[in-house]
């Protein structure tokens, strides 16, 4: 049986990092998305892991972001990863969907992701017009997508940054 649970860092963080290393390879730390995860804190209560018999087989982390001159809050989604022996069961969409539900219940207005439109489009993510969101590094504009949660993703415009005080969002 597969269980989907919030991340408990003391139990899951090491296995999540190992899963990311295995599925993305060591180069993933060089990506622009990682600039938005360095020096900040993830949101374990909203992040989701999938476990089978206690083994961690999929994960989706959420992170706080602030967007534009008004520093509007949004969650940054990812990385999303599924252990190779469990891929093909849409488990990545399941953990991501449950994380987004938790974020909506916690009143986060919108979500941002850098990912494959063909995959994350299924969860309601839509590409933004080029120039709408400015990331701290080069980024393929075709992979930048947003989604409404408890508010409107169309309010998001401008620079995408890590929060000044990420601990406020925990
Ligand atoms: C991407 C990943 C999470 C998907 O795993 P999964 O949830 O098991 O996905 P599935 O294989 O069940 O695919 C579900 C559907 O999405 C499609 N899909 C999978 N990966 C896709 C991609 N990169 N782009 C477009 N569509 C994709 C599949 O074809 C399938 O479509 P179908 O239902 O119409 O057949 C997994 O392959 C993985 O961990 N990859 C390495 C890490 C990564 O690239 N993560 C995503 C970026 S954050």
Backbone and ligand atoms as CSV (ligand in chain L), in Angstrom:
chain,resi,resn,atom,element,x,y,z
A,1,UNK,N,N,0.832,-1.200,0.000
A,1,UNK,CA,C,0.000,0.000,0.000
A,1,UNK,C,C,0.877,1.265,0.000
A,2,UNK,N,N,0.462,2.231,-0.804
A,2,UNK,CA,C,1.229,3.480,-0.876
A,2,UNK,C,C,0.519,4.550,-0.042
A,3,UNK,N,N,1.292,5.162,0.846
A,3,UNK,CA,C,0.742,6.240,1.692
A,3,UNK,C,C,1.299,7.573,1.227
A,4,UNK,N,N,0.470,8.618,1.221
A,4,UNK,CA,C,0.939,9.977,0.906
A,4,UNK,C,C,0.854,10.791,2.198
A,5,UNK,N,N,1.979,11.366,2.614
A,5,UNK,CA,C,2.045,12.074,3.898
A,5,UNK,C,C,2.769,13.406,3.740
A,6,UNK,N,N,2.547,14.356,4.666
A,6,UNK,CA,C,3.395,15.548,4.717
A,6,UNK,C,C,4.833,15.134,5.026
A,7,UNK,N,N,5.775,15.968,4.626
A,7,UNK,CA,C,7.183,15.672,4.944
A,7,UNK,C,C,7.442,15.896,6.422
A,8,UNK,N,N,8.034,14.896,7.062
A,8,UNK,CA,C,8.577,15.080,8.411
A,8,UNK,C,C,10.093,15.093,8.232
A,9,UNK,N,N,10.729,16.295,8.309
A,9,UNK,CA,C,12.137,16.368,7.937
A,9,UNK,C,C,13.026,15.352,8.651
A,10,UNK,N,N,12.800,15.139,9.935
A,10,UNK,CA,C,13.680,14.218,10.669
A,10,UNK,C,C,13.598,12.793,10.111
A,11,UNK,N,N,12.449,12.446,9.540
A,11,UNK,CA,C,12.273,11.087,9.008
A,11,UNK,C,C,12.565,10.988,7.521
A,12,UNK,N,N,12.277,12.068,6.766
A,12,UNK,CA,C,12.242,11.942,5.301
A,12,UNK,C,C,13.311,12.727,4.547
A,13,UNK,N,N,13.890,13.773,5.176
A,13,UNK,CA,C,14.727,14.709,4.399
A,13,UNK,C,C,15.879,14.000,3.688
A,14,UNK,N,N,16.542,13.089,4.399
A,14,UNK,CA,C,17.702,12.414,3.801
A,14,UNK,C,C,17.279,11.562,2.594
A,15,UNK,N,N,16.168,10.862,2.732
A,15,UNK,CA,C,15.685,10.009,1.630
A,15,UNK,C,C,15.209,10.860,0.456
A,16,UNK,N,N,14.645,12.029,0.745
A,16,UNK,CA,C,14.209,12.922,-0.350
A,16,UNK,C,C,15.432,13.386,-1.135
A,17,UNK,N,N,16.472,13.821,-0.432
A,17,UNK,CA,C,17.691,14.285,-1.121
A,17,UNK,C,C,18.301,13.157,-1.954
A,18,UNK,N,N,18.303,11.944,-1.400
A,18,UNK,CA,C,18.861,10.801,-2.144
A,18,UNK,C,C,18.023,10.523,-3.395
A,19,UNK,N,N,16.714,10.653,-3.274
A,19,UNK,CA,C,15.828,10.442,-4.438
A,19,UNK,C,C,16.093,11.505,-5.514
A,20,UNK,N,N,16.238,12.755,-5.091
A,20,UNK,CA,C,16.515,13.826,-6.064
A,20,UNK,C,C,17.859,13.572,-6.762
A,21,UNK,N,N,18.867,13.175,-6.002
A,21,UNK,CA,C,20.185,12.914,-6.612
A,21,UNK,C,C,20.081,11.776,-7.638
A,22,UNK,N,N,19.299,10.757,-7.272
A,22,UNK,CA,C,19.190,9.589,-8.158
A,22,UNK,C,C,18.405,9.916,-9.422
A,23,UNK,N,N,17.332,10.698,-9.304
A,23,UNK,CA,C,16.467,10.918,-10.468
A,23,UNK,C,C,16.941,12.071,-11.345
A,24,UNK,N,N,17.505,13.110,-10.753
A,24,UNK,CA,C,17.935,14.270,-11.548
A,24,UNK,C,C,19.415,14.210,-11.894
A,25,UNK,N,N,20.199,13.480,-11.133
A,25,UNK,CA,C,21.649,13.484,-11.349
A,25,UNK,C,C,22.286,14.649,-10.610
A,26,UNK,N,N,23.603,14.591,-10.454
A,26,UNK,CA,C,24.282,15.587,-9.625
A,26,UNK,C,C,24.215,17.006,-10.185
A,27,UNK,N,N,23.946,17.181,-11.496
A,27,UNK,CA,C,23.956,18.525,-12.110
A,27,UNK,C,C,22.793,19.396,-11.701
A,28,UNK,N,N,21.804,18.836,-11.009
A,28,UNK,CA,C,20.581,19.620,-10.803
A,28,UNK,C,C,20.772,20.829,-9.906
A,29,UNK,N,N,21.849,20.817,-9.110
A,29,UNK,CA,C,22.077,21.972,-8.228
A,29,UNK,C,C,22.483,23.221,-8.997
A,30,UNK,N,N,22.860,23.057,-10.267
A,30,UNK,CA,C,23.280,24.209,-11.067
A,30,UNK,C,C,22.090,24.955,-11.662
A,31,UNK,N,N,20.889,24.392,-11.562
A,31,UNK,CA,C,19.747,25.002,-12.239
A,31,UNK,C,C,19.302,26.305,-11.577
A,32,UNK,N,N,18.665,27.162,-12.396
A,32,UNK,CA,C,18.122,28.410,-11.858
A,32,UNK,C,C,17.136,28.136,-10.726
A,33,UNK,N,N,16.320,27.102,-10.863
A,33,UNK,CA,C,15.332,26.802,-9.816
A,33,UNK,C,C,16.014,26.642,-8.459
A,34,UNK,N,N,17.227,26.107,-8.475
A,34,UNK,CA,C,17.926,25.908,-7.201
A,34,UNK,C,C,18.312,27.237,-6.539
A,35,UNK,N,N,18.446,28.302,-7.338
A,35,UNK,CA,C,18.747,29.615,-6.742
A,35,UNK,C,C,17.599,30.041,-5.821
A,36,UNK,N,N,16.404,29.543,-6.116
A,36,UNK,CA,C,15.241,29.902,-5.296
A,36,UNK,C,C,15.047,28.955,-4.120
A,37,UNK,N,N,15.941,27.994,-4.002
A,37,UNK,CA,C,15.827,27.043,-2.888
A,37,UNK,C,C,17.018,27.150,-1.941
A,38,UNK,N,N,18.030,27.900,-2.383
A,38,UNK,CA,C,19.215,28.063,-1.532
A,38,UNK,C,C,18.935,29.136,-0.493
A,39,UNK,N,N,19.432,28.959,0.673
A,39,UNK,CA,C,19.346,30.009,1.687
A,39,UNK,C,C,17.931,30.294,2.126
A,40,UNK,N,N,17.028,29.373,1.856
A,40,UNK,CA,C,15.667,29.559,2.335
A,40,UNK,C,C,15.205,28.253,2.971
A,41,UNK,N,N,13.940,28.180,3.324
A,41,UNK,CA,C,13.411,27.002,3.998
A,41,UNK,C,C,12.281,26.435,3.168
A,42,UNK,N,N,12.174,25.126,3.091
A,42,UNK,CA,C,11.012,24.542,2.410
A,42,UNK,C,C,9.836,24.547,3.382
A,43,UNK,N,N,8.707,24.110,2.899
A,43,UNK,CA,C,7.481,24.104,3.701
A,43,UNK,C,C,7.074,22.644,3.932
A,44,UNK,N,N,7.680,21.987,4.936
A,44,UNK,CA,C,7.439,20.547,5.109
A,44,UNK,C,C,5.970,20.193,5.332
A,45,UNK,N,N,5.228,21.044,6.021
A,45,UNK,CA,C,3.826,20.702,6.308
A,45,UNK,C,C,2.994,20.643,5.034
A,46,UNK,N,N,3.456,21.349,3.986
A,46,UNK,CA,C,2.726,21.346,2.712
A,46,UNK,C,C,3.359,20.400,1.694
A,47,UNK,N,N,4.633,20.087,1.871
A,47,UNK,CA,C,5.308,19.160,0.959
A,47,UNK,C,C,4.733,17.760,1.171
A,48,UNK,N,N,4.823,16.921,0.144
A,48,UNK,CA,C,4.246,15.573,0.254
A,48,UNK,C,C,5.254,14.516,-0.174
A,49,UNK,N,N,5.222,13.396,0.566
A,49,UNK,CA,C,6.053,12.244,0.208
A,49,UNK,C,C,5.128,11.038,0.020
A,50,UNK,N,N,5.561,10.099,-0.833
A,50,UNK,CA,C,4.854,8.827,-0.969
A,50,UNK,C,C,5.747,7.749,-0.387
A,51,UNK,N,N,5.151,6.906,0.448
A,51,UNK,CA,C,5.905,5.829,1.100
A,51,UNK,C,C,5.255,4.488,0.778
A,52,UNK,N,N,6.085,3.500,0.503
A,52,UNK,CA,C,5.563,2.137,0.434
A,52,UNK,C,C,6.322,1.300,1.449
A,53,UNK,N,N,5.588,0.747,2.387
A,53,UNK,CA,C,6.193,-0.029,3.484
A,53,UNK,C,C,7.352,0.741,4.110
A,54,UNK,N,N,7.151,2.024,4.308
A,54,UNK,CA,C,8.162,2.853,4.967
A,54,UNK,C,C,9.253,3.360,4.044
A,55,UNK,N,N,9.297,2.881,2.798
A,55,UNK,CA,C,10.343,3.347,1.878
A,55,UNK,C,C,9.827,4.543,1.090
A,56,UNK,N,N,10.652,5.601,1.033
A,56,UNK,CA,C,10.234,6.821,0.328
A,56,UNK,C,C,10.401,6.625,-1.182
A,57,UNK,N,N,9.282,6.759,-1.923
A,57,UNK,CA,C,9.328,6.450,-3.367
A,57,UNK,C,C,8.961,7.648,-4.244
A,58,UNK,N,N,8.463,8.722,-3.649
A,58,UNK,CA,C,8.170,9.922,-4.448
A,58,UNK,C,C,8.114,11.119,-3.510
A,59,UNK,N,N,8.382,12.296,-4.068
A,59,UNK,CA,C,8.352,13.504,-3.238
A,59,UNK,C,C,8.048,14.723,-4.097
A,60,UNK,N,N,7.359,15.667,-3.466
A,60,UNK,CA,C,7.167,17.002,-4.045
A,60,UNK,C,C,7.313,17.991,-2.909
A,61,UNK,N,N,8.331,18.835,-3.020
A,61,UNK,CA,C,8.502,19.871,-1.995
A,61,UNK,C,C,7.897,21.192,-2.466
A,62,UNK,N,N,7.411,21.976,-1.505
A,62,UNK,CA,C,6.949,23.335,-1.781
A,62,UNK,C,C,7.825,24.306,-0.997
A,63,UNK,N,N,8.021,25.506,-1.581
A,63,UNK,CA,C,8.886,26.538,-1.017
A,63,UNK,C,C,8.161,27.877,-1.065
A,64,UNK,N,N,8.450,28.768,-0.127
A,64,UNK,CA,C,7.831,30.087,-0.220
A,64,UNK,C,C,8.599,30.985,-1.190
A,65,UNK,N,N,7.853,31.775,-1.953
A,65,UNK,CA,C,8.445,32.774,-2.849
A,65,UNK,C,C,7.769,34.102,-2.591
A,66,UNK,N,N,8.430,35.169,-3.028
A,66,UNK,CA,C,7.772,36.473,-3.073
A,66,UNK,C,C,7.992,37.042,-4.472
A,67,UNK,N,N,6.907,37.607,-5.026
A,67,UNK,CA,C,6.935,37.997,-6.445
A,67,UNK,C,C,6.601,39.472,-6.612
A,68,UNK,N,N,7.438,40.145,-7.409
A,68,UNK,CA,C,7.151,41.525,-7.808
A,68,UNK,C,C,7.458,42.539,-6.736
A,69,UNK,N,N,7.191,43.814,-7.063
A,69,UNK,CA,C,7.502,44.920,-6.151
A,69,UNK,C,C,6.725,44.783,-4.846
A,70,UNK,N,N,5.533,44.216,-4.922
A,70,UNK,CA,C,4.712,44.074,-3.697
A,70,UNK,C,C,5.052,42.821,-2.907
A,71,UNK,N,N,5.978,42.050,-3.417
A,71,UNK,CA,C,6.375,40.793,-2.773
A,71,UNK,C,C,5.156,39.931,-2.437
A,72,UNK,N,N,4.344,39.664,-3.450
A,72,UNK,CA,C,3.176,38.797,-3.248
A,72,UNK,C,C,3.652,37.368,-2.996
A,73,UNK,N,N,3.071,36.685,-2.013
A,73,UNK,CA,C,3.513,35.319,-1.733
A,73,UNK,C,C,2.990,34.320,-2.770
A,74,UNK,N,N,3.797,33.319,-3.028
A,74,UNK,CA,C,3.385,32.193,-3.889
A,74,UNK,C,C,4.223,30.996,-3.471
A,75,UNK,N,N,3.707,29.798,-3.729
A,75,UNK,CA,C,4.537,28.616,-3.457
A,75,UNK,C,C,5.269,28.222,-4.734
A,76,UNK,N,N,6.516,27.830,-4.554
A,76,UNK,CA,C,7.334,27.304,-5.647
A,76,UNK,C,C,7.298,25.785,-5.518
A,77,UNK,N,N,6.962,25.111,-6.592
A,77,UNK,CA,C,6.712,23.673,-6.554
A,77,UNK,C,C,7.918,22.908,-7.096
A,78,UNK,N,N,8.397,21.951,-6.320
A,78,UNK,CA,C,9.419,21.054,-6.843
A,78,UNK,C,C,10.670,21.006,-5.979
A,79,UNK,N,N,11.588,20.180,-6.290
A,79,UNK,CA,C,11.501,19.190,-7.357
A,79,UNK,C,C,10.441,18.118,-7.085
A,80,UNK,N,N,9.901,17.603,-8.189
A,80,UNK,CA,C,8.983,16.464,-8.132
A,80,UNK,C,C,9.755,15.264,-8.665
A,81,UNK,N,N,9.784,14.181,-7.921
A,81,UNK,CA,C,10.535,13.012,-8.382
A,81,UNK,C,C,9.852,11.733,-7.919
A,82,UNK,N,N,9.976,10.718,-8.756
A,82,UNK,CA,C,9.440,9.387,-8.439
A,82,UNK,C,C,10.575,8.386,-8.644
A,83,UNK,N,N,10.744,7.496,-7.713
A,83,UNK,CA,C,11.763,6.457,-7.828
A,83,UNK,C,C,11.547,5.676,-9.139
A,84,UNK,N,N,12.617,5.415,-9.908
A,84,UNK,CA,C,12.444,4.787,-11.226
A,84,UNK,C,C,11.587,3.526,-11.213
A,85,UNK,N,N,11.680,2.719,-10.164
A,85,UNK,CA,C,10.887,1.480,-10.151
A,85,UNK,C,C,9.405,1.723,-9.863
A,86,UNK,N,N,9.017,2.968,-9.578
A,86,UNK,CA,C,7.599,3.285,-9.355
A,86,UNK,C,C,7.057,4.274,-10.381
A,87,UNK,N,N,7.867,4.643,-11.376
A,87,UNK,CA,C,7.372,5.572,-12.388
A,87,UNK,C,C,6.334,4.869,-13.261
A,88,UNK,N,N,5.453,5.663,-13.855
A,88,UNK,CA,C,4.434,5.091,-14.735
A,88,UNK,C,C,3.099,4.891,-14.037
A,89,UNK,N,N,2.990,5.348,-12.784
A,89,UNK,CA,C,1.716,5.234,-12.045
A,89,UNK,C,C,1.190,6.608,-11.683
A,90,UNK,N,N,1.736,7.631,-12.327
A,90,UNK,CA,C,1.300,9.010,-12.102
A,90,UNK,C,C,1.494,9.458,-10.651
A,91,UNK,N,N,2.451,8.839,-9.983
A,91,UNK,CA,C,2.676,9.151,-8.573
A,91,UNK,C,C,3.202,10.579,-8.385
A,92,UNK,N,N,3.943,11.073,-9.361
A,92,UNK,CA,C,4.431,12.457,-9.297
A,92,UNK,C,C,3.270,13.437,-9.310
A,93,UNK,N,N,2.268,13.143,-10.131
A,93,UNK,CA,C,1.081,14.014,-10.174
A,93,UNK,C,C,0.297,13.898,-8.873
A,94,UNK,N,N,0.262,12.711,-8.292
A,94,UNK,CA,C,-0.480,12.519,-7.036
A,94,UNK,C,C,0.151,13.311,-5.894
A,95,UNK,N,N,1.463,13.179,-5.718
A,95,UNK,CA,C,2.084,13.903,-4.592
A,95,UNK,C,C,2.011,15.414,-4.829
A,96,UNK,N,N,2.173,15.835,-6.082
A,96,UNK,CA,C,2.115,17.277,-6.370
A,96,UNK,C,C,0.697,17.798,-6.146
A,97,UNK,N,N,-0.298,17.044,-6.612
A,97,UNK,CA,C,-1.692,17.458,-6.425
A,97,UNK,C,C,-2.042,17.582,-4.945
A,98,UNK,N,N,-1.557,16.650,-4.137
A,98,UNK,CA,C,-1.881,16.709,-2.692
A,98,UNK,C,C,-1.154,17.872,-2.017
A,99,UNK,N,N,0.062,18.155,-2.455
A,99,UNK,CA,C,0.789,19.315,-1.899
A,99,UNK,C,C,0.048,20.613,-2.252
A,100,UNK,N,N,-0.445,20.697,-3.484
A,100,UNK,CA,C,-1.171,21.913,-3.903
A,100,UNK,C,C,-2.492,22.064,-3.141
A,101,UNK,N,N,-3.145,20.948,-2.862
A,101,UNK,CA,C,-4.379,21.014,-2.060
A,101,UNK,C,C,-4.081,21.551,-0.670
A,102,UNK,N,N,-2.993,21.061,-0.081
A,102,UNK,CA,C,-2.616,21.528,1.265
A,102,UNK,C,C,-2.301,23.023,1.234
A,103,UNK,N,N,-1.623,23.470,0.174
A,103,UNK,CA,C,-1.272,24.896,0.067
A,103,UNK,C,C,-2.534,25.746,-0.103
A,104,UNK,N,N,-3.507,25.232,-0.841
A,104,UNK,CA,C,-4.771,25.966,-1.028
A,104,UNK,C,C,-5.488,26.085,0.315
A,105,UNK,N,N,-5.527,24.975,1.061
A,105,UNK,CA,C,-6.186,25.012,2.374
A,105,UNK,C,C,-5.484,25.969,3.317
A,106,UNK,N,N,-4.171,26.105,3.152
A,106,UNK,CA,C,-3.406,27.022,4.009
A,106,UNK,C,C,-3.462,28.460,3.467
A,107,UNK,N,N,-4.286,28.675,2.444
A,107,UNK,CA,C,-4.564,30.014,1.909
A,107,UNK,C,C,-3.449,30.628,1.066
A,108,UNK,N,N,-2.554,29.811,0.547
A,108,UNK,CA,C,-1.565,30.347,-0.403
A,108,UNK,C,C,-2.303,30.714,-1.681
A,109,UNK,N,N,-2.045,31.923,-2.212
A,109,UNK,CA,C,-2.847,32.355,-3.353
A,109,UNK,C,C,-2.540,31.647,-4.671
A,110,UNK,N,N,-1.271,31.302,-4.904
A,110,UNK,CA,C,-0.927,30.791,-6.234
A,110,UNK,C,C,0.346,29.965,-6.167
A,111,UNK,N,N,0.570,29.185,-7.226
A,111,UNK,CA,C,1.759,28.327,-7.305
A,111,UNK,C,C,2.528,28.622,-8.583
A,112,UNK,N,N,3.860,28.488,-8.483
A,112,UNK,CA,C,4.771,28.698,-9.617
A,112,UNK,C,C,5.580,27.425,-9.780
A,113,UNK,N,N,5.808,27.014,-11.032
A,113,UNK,CA,C,6.661,25.852,-11.270
A,113,UNK,C,C,7.504,26.085,-12.511
A,114,UNK,N,N,8.692,25.492,-12.531
A,114,UNK,CA,C,9.480,25.420,-13.764
A,114,UNK,C,C,9.475,23.935,-14.124
A,115,UNK,N,N,8.785,23.580,-15.187
A,115,UNK,CA,C,8.670,22.154,-15.500
A,115,UNK,C,C,8.094,21.921,-16.874
A,116,UNK,N,N,7.824,20.640,-17.147
A,116,UNK,CA,C,7.317,20.255,-18.464
A,116,UNK,C,C,5.824,20.569,-18.558
A,117,UNK,N,N,5.442,21.444,-19.498
A,117,UNK,CA,C,4.011,21.781,-19.619
A,117,UNK,C,C,3.140,20.554,-19.883
A,118,UNK,N,N,3.669,19.570,-20.623
A,118,UNK,CA,C,2.876,18.387,-20.943
A,118,UNK,C,C,2.547,17.563,-19.711
A,119,UNK,N,N,3.382,17.662,-18.695
A,119,UNK,CA,C,3.153,16.889,-17.467
A,119,UNK,C,C,2.336,17.708,-16.466
A,120,UNK,N,N,2.824,18.905,-16.143
A,120,UNK,CA,C,2.179,19.676,-15.078
A,120,UNK,C,C,0.910,20.385,-15.544
A,121,UNK,N,N,0.706,20.463,-16.864
A,121,UNK,CA,C,-0.549,21.011,-17.389
A,121,UNK,C,C,-1.753,20.233,-16.857
A,122,UNK,N,N,-1.557,18.968,-16.602
A,122,UNK,CA,C,-2.658,18.127,-16.083
A,122,UNK,C,C,-3.153,18.586,-14.728
A,123,UNK,N,N,-2.288,19.279,-13.992
A,123,UNK,CA,C,-2.684,19.761,-12.659
A,123,UNK,C,C,-3.170,21.210,-12.727
A,124,UNK,N,N,-3.393,21.714,-13.918
A,124,UNK,CA,C,-3.945,23.061,-14.051
A,124,UNK,C,C,-2.905,24.146,-14.221
A,125,UNK,N,N,-1.617,23.775,-14.340
A,125,UNK,CA,C,-0.591,24.807,-14.565
A,125,UNK,C,C,-0.660,25.300,-16.002
A,126,UNK,N,N,-0.482,26.625,-16.143
A,126,UNK,CA,C,-0.491,27.227,-17.475
A,126,UNK,C,C,0.748,28.072,-17.660
A,127,UNK,N,N,1.267,28.062,-18.877
A,127,UNK,CA,C,2.459,28.868,-19.161
A,127,UNK,C,C,2.125,30.348,-19.047
A,128,UNK,N,N,3.110,31.130,-18.580
A,128,UNK,CA,C,2.909,32.581,-18.498
A,128,UNK,C,C,3.503,33.223,-19.759
A,129,UNK,N,N,3.020,34.415,-20.096
A,129,UNK,CA,C,3.564,35.135,-21.257
A,129,UNK,C,C,5.022,35.473,-20.966
A,130,UNK,N,N,5.889,35.422,-21.995
A,130,UNK,CA,C,7.307,35.734,-21.769
A,130,UNK,C,C,7.467,37.099,-21.100
A,131,UNK,N,N,8.357,37.167,-20.103
A,131,UNK,CA,C,8.623,38.436,-19.421
A,131,UNK,C,C,7.742,38.672,-18.207
A,132,UNK,N,N,6.740,37.828,-17.988
A,132,UNK,CA,C,5.836,38.030,-16.842
A,132,UNK,C,C,6.583,37.816,-15.522
A,133,UNK,N,N,7.343,36.741,-15.458
A,133,UNK,CA,C,8.082,36.426,-14.231
A,133,UNK,C,C,9.574,36.416,-14.557
A,134,UNK,N,N,10.339,37.102,-13.724
A,134,UNK,CA,C,11.784,37.199,-13.945
A,134,UNK,C,C,12.496,36.386,-12.863
A,135,UNK,N,N,13.228,35.366,-13.298
A,135,UNK,CA,C,13.913,34.474,-12.357
A,135,UNK,C,C,15.361,34.914,-12.144
A,136,UNK,N,N,15.954,34.489,-11.026
A,136,UNK,CA,C,17.346,34.888,-10.741
A,136,UNK,C,C,18.352,34.046,-11.516
A,137,UNK,N,N,18.207,34.002,-12.838
A,137,UNK,CA,C,19.119,33.228,-13.675
A,137,UNK,C,C,18.411,32.868,-14.958
A,138,UNK,N,N,19.152,32.321,-15.920
A,138,UNK,CA,C,18.535,31.985,-17.203
A,138,UNK,C,C,17.491,30.879,-17.061
A,139,UNK,N,N,16.418,30.994,-17.813
A,139,UNK,CA,C,15.348,30.016,-17.703
A,139,UNK,C,C,14.611,29.899,-19.022
A,140,UNK,N,N,14.316,28.681,-19.462
A,140,UNK,CA,C,13.522,28.473,-20.676
A,140,UNK,C,C,12.106,29.011,-20.416
A,141,UNK,N,N,11.702,30.070,-21.128
A,141,UNK,CA,C,10.387,30.668,-20.847
A,141,UNK,C,C,9.228,29.704,-21.089
A,142,UNK,N,N,9.456,28.693,-21.913
A,142,UNK,CA,C,8.370,27.739,-22.192
A,142,UNK,C,C,8.070,26.822,-21.017
A,143,UNK,N,N,8.947,26.819,-20.009
A,143,UNK,CA,C,8.751,25.913,-18.867
A,143,UNK,C,C,8.240,26.645,-17.625
A,144,UNK,N,N,8.018,27.956,-17.733
A,144,UNK,CA,C,7.550,28.716,-16.559
A,144,UNK,C,C,6.019,28.690,-16.545
A,145,UNK,N,N,5.470,28.163,-15.472
A,145,UNK,CA,C,4.012,28.009,-15.395
A,145,UNK,C,C,3.498,28.414,-14.014
A,146,UNK,N,N,2.227,28.790,-13.994
A,146,UNK,CA,C,1.594,29.178,-12.726
A,146,UNK,C,C,0.217,28.528,-12.640
A,147,UNK,N,N,-0.307,28.543,-11.421
A,147,UNK,CA,C,-1.646,27.999,-11.202
A,147,UNK,C,C,-2.312,28.724,-10.046
A,148,UNK,N,N,-3.598,29.002,-10.153
A,148,UNK,CA,C,-4.354,29.572,-9.036
A,148,UNK,C,C,-4.406,28.559,-7.899
A,149,UNK,N,N,-4.325,29.059,-6.668
A,149,UNK,CA,C,-4.646,28.210,-5.507
A,149,UNK,C,C,-5.833,28.881,-4.813
A,150,UNK,N,N,-5.599,29.532,-3.644
A,150,UNK,CA,C,-6.722,30.217,-2.990
A,150,UNK,C,C,-6.949,31.609,-3.583
A,151,UNK,N,N,-6.049,32.070,-4.447
A,151,UNK,CA,C,-6.174,33.396,-5.071
A,151,UNK,C,C,-5.900,33.286,-6.560
A,152,UNK,N,N,-5.347,34.369,-7.113
A,152,UNK,CA,C,-5.170,34.418,-8.564
A,152,UNK,C,C,-3.705,34.467,-8.966
A,153,UNK,N,N,-3.303,33.506,-9.791
A,153,UNK,CA,C,-1.932,33.506,-10.295
A,153,UNK,C,C,-1.697,34.674,-11.249
A,154,UNK,N,N,-2.767,35.221,-11.825
A,154,UNK,CA,C,-2.599,36.331,-12.776
A,154,UNK,C,C,-2.125,37.609,-12.068
A,155,UNK,N,N,-2.188,37.639,-10.725
A,155,UNK,CA,C,-1.650,38.794,-9.981
A,155,UNK,C,C,-0.120,38.783,-9.938
A,156,UNK,N,N,0.482,37.663,-10.285
A,156,UNK,CA,C,1.944,37.545,-10.158
A,156,UNK,C,C,2.634,38.188,-11.351
A,157,UNK,N,N,3.526,39.134,-11.063
A,157,UNK,CA,C,4.244,39.824,-12.131
A,157,UNK,C,C,5.539,40.384,-11.560
A,158,UNK,N,N,6.633,40.147,-12.257
A,158,UNK,CA,C,7.899,40.768,-11.852
A,158,UNK,C,C,8.919,39.763,-11.352
A,159,UNK,N,N,9.827,40.256,-10.516
A,159,UNK,CA,C,10.942,39.427,-10.041
A,159,UNK,C,C,10.458,38.360,-9.065
A,160,UNK,N,N,10.969,37.162,-9.255
A,160,UNK,CA,C,10.650,36.043,-8.373
A,160,UNK,C,C,11.831,35.869,-7.424
A,161,UNK,N,N,11.558,35.994,-6.119
A,161,UNK,CA,C,12.665,35.980,-5.149
A,161,UNK,C,C,12.373,35.096,-3.949
A,162,UNK,N,N,13.450,34.717,-3.265
A,162,UNK,CA,C,13.238,34.034,-1.981
A,162,UNK,C,C,12.740,35.091,-0.994
A,163,UNK,N,N,11.917,34.700,-0.023
A,163,UNK,CA,C,11.382,35.667,0.937
A,163,UNK,C,C,12.484,36.305,1.777
A,164,UNK,N,N,12.222,37.532,2.211
A,164,UNK,CA,C,13.166,38.198,3.123
A,164,UNK,C,C,13.211,37.445,4.446
A,165,UNK,N,N,12.060,36.946,4.888
A,165,UNK,CA,C,11.967,36.232,6.171
A,165,UNK,C,C,11.209,34.920,5.970
A,166,UNK,N,N,11.887,33.914,5.399
A,166,UNK,CA,C,11.164,32.670,5.071
A,166,UNK,C,C,10.526,32.004,6.284
A,167,UNK,N,N,11.114,32.202,7.468
A,167,UNK,CA,C,10.583,31.530,8.663
A,167,UNK,C,C,9.151,31.972,8.968
A,168,UNK,N,N,8.765,33.142,8.477
A,168,UNK,CA,C,7.392,33.618,8.716
A,168,UNK,C,C,6.349,32.730,8.053
A,169,UNK,N,N,6.764,31.986,7.038
A,169,UNK,CA,C,5.809,31.185,6.280
A,169,UNK,C,C,5.672,29.761,6.806
A,170,UNK,N,N,6.492,29.407,7.782
A,170,UNK,CA,C,6.459,28.014,8.261
A,170,UNK,C,C,5.194,27.749,9.083
L,1,LIG,C1,C,8.669,13.300,-14.194
L,1,LIG,C2,C,8.320,12.186,-13.210
L,1,LIG,C3,C,8.118,12.791,-11.815
L,1,LIG,C4,C,7.004,11.541,-13.687
L,1,LIG,O1,O,6.780,10.348,-12.983
L,1,LIG,P1,P,5.309,9.689,-12.875
L,1,LIG,O2,O,4.441,10.512,-12.016
L,1,LIG,O3,O,5.524,8.276,-12.523
L,1,LIG,O4,O,4.759,9.887,-14.374
L,1,LIG,P2,P,4.132,8.808,-15.324
L,1,LIG,O5,O,5.239,8.036,-15.971
L,1,LIG,O6,O,3.077,8.031,-14.606
L,1,LIG,O7,O,3.479,9.737,-16.419
L,1,LIG,C5,C,2.184,10.312,-16.279
L,1,LIG,C6,C,1.853,11.017,-17.584
L,1,LIG,O8,O,2.733,12.124,-17.786
L,1,LIG,C7,C,3.472,11.985,-19.000
L,1,LIG,N1,N,4.835,12.467,-18.737
L,1,LIG,C8,C,5.764,11.940,-17.922
L,1,LIG,N2,N,6.882,12.699,-17.926
L,1,LIG,C9,C,6.633,13.724,-18.777
L,1,LIG,C10,C,7.385,14.844,-19.214
L,1,LIG,N3,N,8.628,15.091,-18.774
L,1,LIG,N4,N,6.797,15.692,-20.101
L,1,LIG,C11,C,5.544,15.479,-20.558
L,1,LIG,N5,N,4.779,14.448,-20.156
L,1,LIG,C12,C,5.326,13.579,-19.297
L,1,LIG,C13,C,3.434,10.487,-19.303
L,1,LIG,O9,O,3.577,10.261,-20.680
L,1,LIG,C14,C,2.065,10.116,-18.790
L,1,LIG,O10,O,1.064,10.472,-19.726
L,1,LIG,P3,P,-0.207,9.515,-19.995
L,1,LIG,O11,O,-0.893,9.376,-18.666
L,1,LIG,O12,O,-0.988,10.280,-21.002
L,1,LIG,O13,O,0.389,8.238,-20.473
L,1,LIG,C15,C,9.415,11.091,-13.148
L,1,LIG,O14,O,9.660,10.631,-14.472
L,1,LIG,C16,C,10.729,11.555,-12.542
L,1,LIG,O15,O,10.935,11.458,-11.343
L,1,LIG,N6,N,11.645,12.034,-13.400
L,1,LIG,C17,C,12.943,12.552,-12.962
L,1,LIG,C18,C,12.789,13.888,-12.253
L,1,LIG,C19,C,12.047,14.954,-13.087
L,1,LIG,O16,O,12.363,15.159,-14.260
L,1,LIG,N7,N,11.040,15.615,-12.449
L,1,LIG,C20,C,10.171,16.590,-13.103
L,1,LIG,C21,C,10.676,17.972,-13.058
L,1,LIG,S1,S,10.364,18.845,-11.528
